[in-house]
Amino acid sequence: MLAGDETGMDHDLRDAYAQTGIIHIVSISGSHVAVLFSIVSGLLWWLRNKKYAVLKYLIALLPVWFYVLMAGSPPSAIRAAVMFTILAGGMLLQRDGQPLNTLLAAAFFLLCANPMWLFSVGFQLSFVAVLSLIIFYKPIYRLFHSKYWLLNKLWQGTSASIAAEILVAPLVIYYFHSFPLMFIVANLLAALCMGALLVAGIILLACAPFPVVAHFIGGCCIWLVQWFNKIIYALQSFSPAAFNFLQLSAIETWLMYFTIAGIGIWLMKHNKKALFAGLTISCSLLTLLCFDEWKAIHQQQLIVYNTGKNNYAEMISGKHFSVLCKNDSAHVNMYAPHALHTQLHAWQEQPTTASTIDYNGAKILLLNDALQLNDSAQFPADVLIITAKLKQLSFSDVARCFQPKQIVLPSGQSRWYAARWKDSCAAHHIALHNTATDGAFVMNCPSFDCAQDDNE
């Protein structure tokens, strides 16, 4: 967490952080730099005279830049360091800092150094989060005030979480297809944990000559992180599964931003024209979302994936998918299926044991085992998906028995046998699709009905 090193972070923990909206704490960002800058500035409290203010901030910038370089100079950390440097420069020139101007100046200097950062997801999220804080934090914070100091501090953290999420959420949905439902609670806990760890880290460095004290502080840090991770796992359980399969197109994302802009201008400037524009754009957005839902409900597809050395095929009917074949003894790469389920809004599994699929008069068969076929056995099929090992099958028997118009070979088949079958299919005028060389096999089915057949 302190150095931006994710090598010791397992996949499940990273998913928990992402689904609760605190994945930003494992990459060095503005929050880390701001806390470090505040701590170093606080240690220089004895420089109270205003004429030493510039010196105070310049001294505080040295450990900030050292920290950024030590962490590998990620764009988010450089952006924060550049912003603090510009603020210090403004104080040196005795100019009042404008947060929006400072943010845009930081973006200008960073893009001059590396223009391709503009297309970096981390760069976009970092600047959008700060922009959202600049625009929405004060209006949200003014909605509530308490005479109790602790309650006001909690509301400050809550306001910051809500303000940052307003402009970050559409981008997170577009890139990562998820929305962290528990982001407010998780971010408050993350801020407390990160603040404590940064303070403990500085104390740990100072206590390096005293191994007993340093070991005790390190143990406390480990204990804190372990309990923090347990709480995050608990918060993750409150997030609905549907929130991990959200889908927005580029046009829908822009429409969402225009809607937020219109409503935001109305709330802050009381401009009715902006409200009317925002509501009009929101109607267009809802229309596109309804059209996406209609397509998802009426879709029918049969897919045989290219998943390396394993075979995996499924059919998608509406908003459900059913696995037709899958290797049980080996790990199947689910990256492509998961991405497709998200894109098609079909993430709910519907179990099936069907090996025969009929649609529009055509028949699709799954051949899962090598069969001893007699000369009179015939099961005609338009598409034959062979998951059994080719070396255990005779092409002539398969061609005579099933009389297929097309044969599909999932991943995991021997290349040598697949090449022989390809030549045999060409000689018999049978189309062959080998997913290992031709990519995934996709058949759009206007309507199909599944029926179990114990013979295939």
Backbone torsions as a table, in degrees:
resi	resn	phi	psi	omega
1	MET	NA	-38.9	-175.5
2	LEU	-78.7	-31.6	-175.5
3	ALA	-110.5	3.9	-179.6
4	GLY	71.1	23.4	-178.5
5	ASP	-95.3	114.8	-176.3
6	GLU	-104.2	11.3	-175.6
7	THR	-65.7	-29.6	-179.5
8	GLY	-93.3	13.3	-176.7
9	MET	-103.0	117.9	-178.2
10	ASP	-77.7	168.0	-174.1
11	HIS	-64.0	-41.1	-178.2
12	ASP	-64.6	-40.5	179.8
13	LEU	-67.4	-39.5	178.3
14	ARG	-63.5	-41.1	176.5
15	ASP	-61.5	-40.0	179.1
16	ALA	-63.4	-42.4	177.8
17	TYR	-64.0	-42.1	-178.3
18	ALA	-66.7	-42.3	-176.6
19	GLN	-74.9	-12.8	174.9
20	THR	-106.4	2.5	173.2
21	GLY	79.4	23.8	-179.3
22	ILE	-122.3	21.5	-179.2
23	ILE	-63.3	-19.5	-178.5
24	HIS	-67.2	-19.0	-176.5
25	ILE	-77.4	-12.3	178.2
26	VAL	-95.1	4.2	172.0
27	SER	-126.0	137.8	-176.6
28	ILE	-63.4	121.0	-175.2
29	SER	-138.4	-167.8	-177.8
30	GLY	-62.2	-32.9	-179.6
31	SER	-64.9	-41.6	177.7
32	HIS	-62.8	-48.3	-177.6
33	VAL	-64.7	-40.1	-179.3
34	ALA	-64.0	-43.2	179.6
35	VAL	-64.9	-43.7	178.7
36	LEU	-63.3	-42.9	178.6
37	PHE	-61.1	-41.1	179.7
38	SER	-66.9	-39.6	-179.5
39	ILE	-65.2	-46.3	-179.0
40	VAL	-66.1	-40.7	178.0
41	SER	-63.5	-37.9	178.2
42	GLY	-64.9	-34.5	178.3
43	LEU	-68.2	-18.2	178.2
44	LEU	-100.3	31.4	-177.6
45	TRP	-61.3	-25.6	-176.7
46	TRP	-71.5	-12.4	173.5
47	LEU	-86.9	74.7	-172.7
48	ARG	-85.4	-25.2	-177.8
49	ASN	-65.7	136.3	-176.4
50	LYS	-61.5	-28.7	-178.2
51	LYS	-70.7	-14.3	175.9
52	TYR	-98.1	3.9	-176.9
53	ALA	-61.8	-41.7	179.9
54	VAL	-63.1	-45.2	178.3
55	LEU	-60.9	-38.2	179.8
56	LYS	-61.5	-45.3	-179.1
57	TYR	-73.1	-33.8	177.7
58	LEU	-66.2	-39.5	176.6
59	ILE	-64.1	-38.6	-179.5
60	ALA	-67.8	-26.2	-178.9
61	LEU	-72.4	-26.8	-177.9
62	LEU	-60.6	-52.1	177.1
63	PRO	-66.9	-26.9	177.6
64	VAL	-63.7	-49.3	-179.9
65	TRP	-68.1	-35.1	176.1
66	PHE	-62.5	-41.8	178.9
67	TYR	-63.6	-42.3	-179.8
68	VAL	-64.5	-45.0	179.7
69	LEU	-66.3	-38.0	178.9
70	MET	-63.6	-33.5	-178.0
71	ALA	-82.8	2.1	178.0
72	GLY	96.0	8.5	176.6
73	SER	56.5	54.2	174.9
74	PRO	-69.3	153.5	-177.3
75	PRO	-55.7	-40.3	-177.9
76	SER	-63.6	-40.4	179.8
77	ALA	-71.4	-40.4	178.3
78	ILE	-63.7	-40.2	178.0
79	ARG	-58.5	-45.7	-179.6
80	ALA	-65.4	-42.3	-180.0
81	ALA	-65.2	-39.5	178.1
82	VAL	-64.4	-40.4	179.1
83	MET	-62.3	-45.8	178.8
84	PHE	-65.2	-33.8	177.0
85	THR	-66.2	-41.9	178.0
86	ILE	-64.1	-39.3	176.7
87	LEU	-61.7	-43.9	178.3
88	ALA	-64.0	-38.3	176.7
89	GLY	-64.5	-37.4	176.4
90	GLY	-63.6	-39.3	176.6
91	MET	-66.2	-37.3	178.5
92	LEU	-63.1	-37.1	178.7
93	LEU	-88.8	2.8	180.0
94	GLN	58.1	46.2	176.4
95	ARG	-113.8	141.0	177.0
96	ASP	-74.4	131.8	-178.3
97	GLY	-83.1	135.6	173.7
98	GLN	-107.1	118.5	-174.0
99	PRO	-54.4	-42.8	-178.0
100	LEU	-66.9	-42.0	177.5
101	ASN	-63.5	-39.9	178.8
102	THR	-63.1	-42.7	179.3
103	LEU	-63.1	-45.6	-178.8
104	LEU	-68.1	-35.1	177.1
105	ALA	-65.8	-41.4	177.3
106	ALA	-61.9	-42.7	178.0
107	ALA	-62.5	-40.3	-179.6
108	PHE	-61.8	-48.5	-177.7
109	PHE	-66.6	-38.5	-179.8
110	LEU	-67.6	-40.9	-179.3
111	LEU	-72.7	-26.5	173.0
112	CYS	-66.2	-37.1	179.4
113	ALA	-72.5	-39.5	-178.6
114	ASN	-149.7	91.9	-177.2
115	PRO	-59.8	-26.6	-177.0
116	MET	-71.1	-11.6	175.7
117	TRP	-62.7	-21.6	179.7
118	LEU	-59.6	-28.7	-178.4
119	PHE	-97.5	6.9	177.3
120	SER	-82.2	131.3	-179.8
121	VAL	-62.7	-41.6	179.4
122	GLY	-62.7	-40.3	178.0
123	PHE	-63.1	-46.3	-179.1
124	GLN	-62.8	-46.7	-179.6
125	LEU	-63.5	-39.5	-178.4
126	SER	-62.6	-48.9	-177.9
127	PHE	-72.7	-36.5	178.2
128	VAL	-64.5	-38.6	179.3
129	ALA	-63.4	-44.5	179.4
130	VAL	-67.6	-40.6	177.7
131	LEU	-60.8	-42.3	178.9
132	SER	-63.7	-39.5	176.8
133	LEU	-63.8	-43.0	-179.2
134	ILE	-62.1	-40.2	-174.3
135	ILE	-81.0	-43.9	-166.8
136	PHE	-107.1	-12.5	-173.3
137	TYR	-63.0	-52.0	-176.7
138	LYS	-62.6	-46.5	178.1
139	PRO	-59.3	-37.3	179.5
140	ILE	-72.7	-41.3	-178.9
141	TYR	-63.6	-32.7	-178.9
142	ARG	-72.4	-10.8	-178.9
143	LEU	-71.3	-18.3	-177.0
144	PHE	-145.6	140.5	176.6
145	HIS	-147.0	137.5	-179.9
146	SER	-127.7	153.5	177.8
147	LYS	-79.4	-8.7	-179.4
148	TYR	-93.0	129.6	-176.4
149	TRP	-62.1	-45.8	-177.6
150	LEU	-63.5	-40.9	179.6
151	LEU	-64.7	-38.8	177.4
152	ASN	-64.6	-38.8	178.4
153	LYS	-65.2	-41.3	177.2
154	LEU	-63.7	-38.7	179.2
155	TRP	-68.8	-32.7	175.2
156	GLN	-61.1	-47.3	178.3
157	GLY	-64.3	-39.4	178.3
158	THR	-65.0	-43.6	179.4
159	SER	-61.5	-41.7	179.4
160	ALA	-64.3	-40.5	179.3
161	SER	-64.5	-45.3	-179.8
162	ILE	-65.6	-44.0	-178.2
163	ALA	-62.4	-44.2	-179.6
164	ALA	-66.1	-35.4	-175.5
165	GLU	-72.4	-22.5	-175.8
166	ILE	-58.7	-47.7	-179.4
167	LEU	-93.6	-18.6	-179.6
168	VAL	-79.7	-35.6	-173.8
169	ALA	-55.2	-48.2	179.4
170	PRO	-60.1	-37.9	-179.7
171	LEU	-69.7	-37.9	177.6
172	VAL	-65.7	-41.8	178.0
173	ILE	-64.1	-40.9	-178.4
174	TYR	-64.5	-44.5	-175.7
175	TYR	-87.4	-40.6	-170.7
176	PHE	-114.4	-3.9	172.6
177	HIS	58.4	37.1	179.4
178	SER	-147.0	159.9	174.9
179	PHE	-136.5	122.5	-178.0
180	PRO	-78.5	102.7	-177.2
181	LEU	-64.1	-35.1	-175.8
182	MET	-99.0	32.5	-173.1
183	PHE	-67.6	-29.7	-177.2
184	ILE	-67.0	-53.1	-179.2
185	VAL	-63.5	-44.3	-177.3
186	ALA	-63.7	-40.2	-178.7
187	ASN	-71.0	-34.5	175.3
188	LEU	-63.5	-45.1	178.4
189	LEU	-65.7	-38.8	179.8
190	ALA	-64.6	-39.1	179.0
191	ALA	-63.5	-42.4	178.3
192	LEU	-65.0	-43.7	-178.5
193	CYS	-65.5	-45.8	-178.4
194	MET	-65.9	-39.8	177.2
195	GLY	-60.6	-44.6	179.7
196	ALA	-64.6	-39.9	-178.8
197	LEU	-68.8	-37.8	178.6
198	LEU	-66.6	-42.3	176.8
199	VAL	-63.5	-44.3	179.5
200	ALA	-63.6	-35.5	179.2
201	GLY	-64.7	-40.8	178.1
202	ILE	-66.2	-42.3	178.1
203	ILE	-64.2	-37.3	-179.9
204	LEU	-62.1	-41.9	177.8
205	LEU	-65.3	-38.7	-179.7
206	ALA	-68.3	-28.5	-177.9
207	CYS	-95.1	12.8	-178.9
208	ALA	-55.5	-36.4	178.4
209	PRO	-70.0	-9.3	-178.3
210	PHE	-117.6	87.1	-172.5
211	PRO	-56.5	-37.5	-177.5
212	VAL	-63.9	-46.8	179.9
213	VAL	-66.2	-43.9	-179.7
214	ALA	-61.8	-41.2	178.9
215	HIS	-63.2	-39.4	179.7
216	PHE	-65.6	-44.0	179.2
217	ILE	-64.7	-41.2	177.1
218	GLY	-61.2	-40.7	177.2
219	GLY	-63.4	-38.2	177.1
220	CYS	-64.2	-39.3	178.2
221	CYS	-63.3	-43.2	178.6
222	ILE	-62.1	-45.1	179.2
223	TRP	-60.8	-42.0	179.8
224	LEU	-62.7	-45.5	-178.7
225	VAL	-66.2	-39.3	179.8
226	GLN	-62.4	-45.3	178.6
227	TRP	-68.8	-34.8	176.7
228	PHE	-62.7	-43.1	178.6
229	ASN	-64.2	-37.7	177.3
230	LYS	-62.3	-41.2	179.0
231	ILE	-66.0	-39.4	179.4
232	ILE	-64.9	-39.8	175.8
233	TYR	-61.2	-39.1	179.0
234	ALA	-65.9	-41.6	178.3
235	LEU	-66.6	-32.8	179.5
236	GLN	-61.3	-33.2	-178.0
237	SER	-66.3	-18.2	180.0
238	PHE	-84.1	-9.8	-178.4
239	SER	-83.3	122.3	179.0
240	PRO	-61.4	147.9	-179.2
241	ALA	-61.3	-32.7	-178.8
242	ALA	-62.7	-25.5	-178.3
243	PHE	-73.8	-6.5	177.5
244	ASN	-101.4	5.8	-178.7
245	PHE	-133.3	35.4	179.6
246	LEU	-77.7	151.0	-175.9
247	GLN	-141.3	126.2	173.7
248	LEU	-131.5	134.0	173.9
249	SER	-80.5	172.2	179.7
250	ALA	-62.5	-41.7	179.6
251	ILE	-64.7	-43.0	179.6
252	GLU	-64.7	-35.4	177.7
253	THR	-65.1	-45.0	178.0
254	TRP	-64.2	-39.6	177.7
255	LEU	-62.7	-36.8	177.8
256	MET	-65.7	-40.2	177.7
257	TYR	-66.2	-40.0	177.5
258	PHE	-64.7	-37.1	176.7
259	THR	-63.7	-45.7	178.3
260	ILE	-61.1	-40.7	-179.6
261	ALA	-63.6	-45.1	-179.3
262	GLY	-63.2	-48.1	-179.6
263	ILE	-68.3	-36.7	178.6
264	GLY	-63.8	-43.0	177.7
265	ILE	-63.1	-38.5	178.4
266	TRP	-65.0	-41.7	-178.9
267	LEU	-67.2	-36.7	-175.2
268	MET	-92.7	-31.7	-176.4
269	LYS	-112.5	-5.6	-178.7
270	HIS	56.5	40.4	179.5
271	ASN	-94.1	110.4	-176.4
272	LYS	-68.9	-30.5	178.0
273	LYS	-63.9	-37.9	178.3
274	ALA	-66.1	-39.9	177.5
275	LEU	-62.4	-44.2	179.8
276	PHE	-62.1	-42.6	179.2
277	ALA	-64.6	-42.9	180.0
278	GLY	-63.2	-42.0	179.4
279	LEU	-68.6	-36.8	177.5
280	THR	-63.7	-44.8	179.1
281	ILE	-65.8	-37.1	179.0
282	SER	-63.8	-33.1	176.5
283	CYS	-65.5	-39.5	176.3
284	SER	-64.4	-40.2	178.3
285	LEU	-63.1	-45.0	179.6
286	LEU	-64.2	-35.0	177.1
287	THR	-62.6	-44.8	178.5
288	LEU	-65.1	-39.3	178.9
289	LEU	-65.9	-38.1	176.9
290	CYS	-66.2	-37.2	177.3
291	PHE	-66.3	-40.4	175.7
292	ASP	-60.3	-41.2	179.8
293	GLU	-66.5	-38.9	179.1
294	TRP	-63.9	-43.1	178.2
295	LYS	-63.8	-38.7	-179.2
296	ALA	-65.8	-38.9	-178.2
297	ILE	-67.8	-33.0	-173.9
298	HIS	-100.0	4.1	-176.8
299	GLN	-78.8	147.0	176.3
300	GLN	-142.9	119.8	-178.3
301	GLN	-143.3	146.8	170.8
302	LEU	-116.0	127.0	-172.8
303	ILE	-132.5	130.1	170.7
304	VAL	-115.0	114.3	-171.2
305	TYR	-85.3	157.7	168.8
306	ASN	-97.9	97.8	-173.9
307	THR	-119.0	45.1	176.4
308	GLY	73.0	-121.6	-176.1
309	LYS	-91.9	3.0	-176.7
310	ASN	-116.5	154.2	176.7
311	ASN	-100.5	140.7	-179.6
312	TYR	-154.1	123.1	178.9
313	ALA	-138.7	148.3	-179.2
314	GLU	-152.5	161.9	172.7
315	MET	-119.9	141.7	179.7
316	ILE	-112.3	123.1	179.7
317	SER	-127.7	107.9	-176.7
318	GLY	66.7	-126.3	-178.4
319	LYS	-103.4	23.9	178.5
320	HIS	-127.7	153.4	173.6
321	PHE	-126.8	147.0	179.2
322	SER	-126.9	127.9	-179.6
323	VAL	-79.8	122.4	179.4
324	LEU	-89.6	-39.7	177.5
325	CYS	-151.4	145.2	-177.5
326	LYS	-162.6	138.5	176.1
327	ASN	-69.1	122.1	178.8
328	ASP	-85.4	-25.8	-174.0
329	SER	-90.3	-6.4	-176.8
330	ALA	-134.5	156.0	178.6
331	HIS	-75.5	127.7	179.9
332	VAL	-101.0	129.8	177.4
333	ASN	-67.6	112.8	-174.5
334	MET	-99.1	13.6	-177.6
335	TYR	-62.9	-51.2	-178.0
336	ALA	-64.8	-47.0	176.8
337	PRO	-59.6	-42.1	180.0
338	HIS	-62.1	-42.9	179.3
339	ALA	-64.1	-40.2	179.8
340	LEU	-69.1	-39.4	177.5
341	HIS	-59.5	-39.1	178.6
342	THR	-67.2	-44.9	-178.2
343	GLN	-63.8	-38.2	-175.7
344	LEU	-94.1	2.4	-178.2
345	HIS	60.1	27.1	-178.1
346	ALA	-116.7	74.5	-174.6
347	TRP	-107.2	-2.3	-179.6
348	GLN	-95.7	124.6	-177.0
349	GLU	-83.5	137.1	175.8
350	GLN	-120.0	107.6	-175.3
351	PRO	-59.9	146.5	176.8
352	THR	-153.9	151.3	174.6
353	THR	-119.5	18.4	-176.4
354	ALA	-68.2	139.5	172.1
355	SER	-121.6	1.5	177.8
356	THR	-130.0	129.2	179.2
357	ILE	-125.2	124.5	178.3
358	ASP	-114.1	130.3	173.6
359	TYR	-152.9	135.0	178.2
360	ASN	49.5	38.4	177.8
361	GLY	82.3	-7.6	178.5
362	ALA	-95.4	152.7	-178.2
363	LYS	-125.1	133.7	177.0
364	ILE	-116.9	129.1	-179.1
365	LEU	-119.2	146.5	173.6
366	LEU	-109.2	120.1	178.0
367	LEU	-100.9	100.0	-173.6
368	ASN	-95.3	-19.0	-176.6
369	ASP	-136.0	152.8	173.5
370	ALA	-71.3	130.7	-175.3
371	LEU	-115.6	148.3	170.8
372	GLN	-92.9	100.9	-173.3
373	LEU	-99.9	136.8	174.5
374	ASN	-87.3	171.4	-173.0
375	ASP	-66.9	-24.9	-175.9
376	SER	-93.6	-9.2	-176.7
377	ALA	-73.1	127.5	178.2
378	GLN	-142.7	129.9	176.4
379	PHE	-134.5	79.7	-174.7
380	PRO	-57.7	138.8	180.0
381	ALA	-142.7	142.3	176.1
382	ASP	-78.7	-41.5	178.0
383	VAL	-127.8	126.7	179.7
384	LEU	-116.0	117.3	177.6
385	ILE	-99.1	115.7	-174.7
386	ILE	-102.5	109.4	175.1
387	THR	-99.8	-16.1	175.8
388	ALA	-69.7	156.7	-180.0
389	LYS	-66.5	131.3	-176.2
390	LEU	-63.6	-31.6	-178.3
391	LYS	-67.4	-16.4	178.9
392	GLN	-92.4	-1.7	-176.0
393	LEU	-116.8	153.4	173.6
394	SER	-105.0	124.8	-177.8
395	PHE	-61.3	-42.0	-178.2
396	SER	-62.5	-39.9	178.1
397	ASP	-66.9	-41.3	179.8
398	VAL	-65.1	-44.7	-179.3
399	ALA	-64.6	-39.4	179.9
400	ARG	-70.8	-40.4	-174.6
401	CYS	-75.3	-44.9	-172.6
402	PHE	-99.9	-18.8	179.7
403	GLN	44.9	52.5	-174.1
404	PRO	-75.1	147.9	171.4
405	LYS	-85.9	-25.4	178.6
406	GLN	-148.5	139.9	176.7
407	ILE	-116.2	134.9	178.9
408	VAL	-117.0	127.5	178.8
409	LEU	-108.6	112.1	175.3
410	PRO	-67.3	173.0	178.5
411	SER	-64.9	157.2	177.3
412	GLY	101.9	-5.9	178.8
413	GLN	-81.8	151.5	178.0
414	SER	-63.9	134.4	-179.8
415	ARG	-64.2	-38.2	-178.2
416	TRP	-65.4	-47.3	178.4
417	TYR	-66.4	-37.1	178.7
418	ALA	-62.9	-38.6	178.3
419	ALA	-66.4	-39.7	177.4
420	ARG	-64.1	-42.7	179.7
421	TRP	-65.9	-34.1	178.3
422	LYS	-63.7	-42.6	177.4
423	ASP	-64.9	-41.2	-179.9
424	SER	-65.8	-40.2	178.8
425	CYS	-64.5	-39.6	178.9
426	ALA	-64.1	-37.4	179.2
427	ALA	-68.4	-30.0	-179.1
428	HIS	-100.6	11.2	177.7
429	HIS	58.1	42.1	176.4
430	ILE	-112.6	127.1	178.7
431	ALA	-70.5	135.8	178.7
432	LEU	-126.1	131.4	177.6
433	HIS	-118.4	110.6	177.1
434	ASN	-100.5	111.5	-174.9
435	THR	-63.6	-25.1	-179.8
436	ALA	-66.6	-28.8	-178.7
437	THR	-114.4	-27.8	-175.8
438	ASP	-102.0	-3.4	-177.7
439	GLY	86.0	-176.1	-176.7
440	ALA	-64.4	146.1	176.1
441	PHE	-97.5	122.4	-177.3
442	VAL	-126.0	128.4	176.3
443	MET	-127.3	117.5	176.3
444	ASN	-82.5	123.6	-175.3
445	CYS	-113.3	113.9	178.1
446	PRO	-57.1	-37.5	175.2
447	SER	-163.8	133.8	176.6
448	PHE	-142.1	157.1	-179.9
449	ASP	-127.0	135.0	-177.2
450	CYS	-99.1	134.7	175.9
451	ALA	-136.5	132.6	-177.9
452	GLN	-76.7	134.6	177.4
453	ASP	-128.7	118.1	-175.4
454	ASP	-77.6	-7.5	-177.0
455	ASN	-83.0	-25.5	-176.7
456	GLU	-107.1	NA	NA
